[in-house]
């Protein structure tokens, strides 16, 4: 199975890129969605979170109280590590389950933390959606209706752009219009289809 790991910083265009490839029939596994699935009521990871952090992180309807949990782990690195030790293996298993269920010629694994986490090990190749920081800043601020300072803080916490570029196998520059993004993806799509044939 050929798995293309698609990543990029906040607002780089990961969704725009994966939506386009999905429209060509390529299955998309979204790591953020997998992270939500594993903490749904009834999931073992949610029970483990309740055991470690107490009933205060569970809402009356049985769902995870994300805000309460975020407040706990924000200020406490041990708590954060404990949370990751519970969720990361479960997220990995959910991603693998979804990748195995895919029947398209190749599969996209979309994750903002592909390179920062062990998720990149599930990918045969890394495709980076790259944008200059000024574009990233203005697109994200206008999409989310937030201040540029807030976006800057998130960008500062992410892996530096240059490091991502070094680690990528393929890079799409998304600094122009959507037609330009699509044109670059068309070429990569053809390459990936050929690779998938020999990949088996
Ligand atoms: P996040 O990491 O925050 O989930 P993302 O990497 O998925 O973001 P998108 O949501 O795809 O990024 O793109 C960010 C914003 O920029 C969106 O509003 C999107 O419509 C817009 N955008 C993406 N690519 C282009 C482009 N080539 N031209 C114009 N607007 C674009």
Boltz pocket constraint, residues with backbone or C-beta under 6 A from the ligand:
constraints:
  - pocket:
      binder: B
      contacts: [[A, 8], [A, 9], [A, 10], [A, 11], [A, 12], [A, 13], [A, 14], [A, 15], [A, 16], [A, 17], [A, 112], [A, 139], [A, 140], [A, 143], [A, 174], [A, 175], [A, 176], [A, 177], [A, 178], [A, 179], [A, 181]]
      max_distance: 6.0
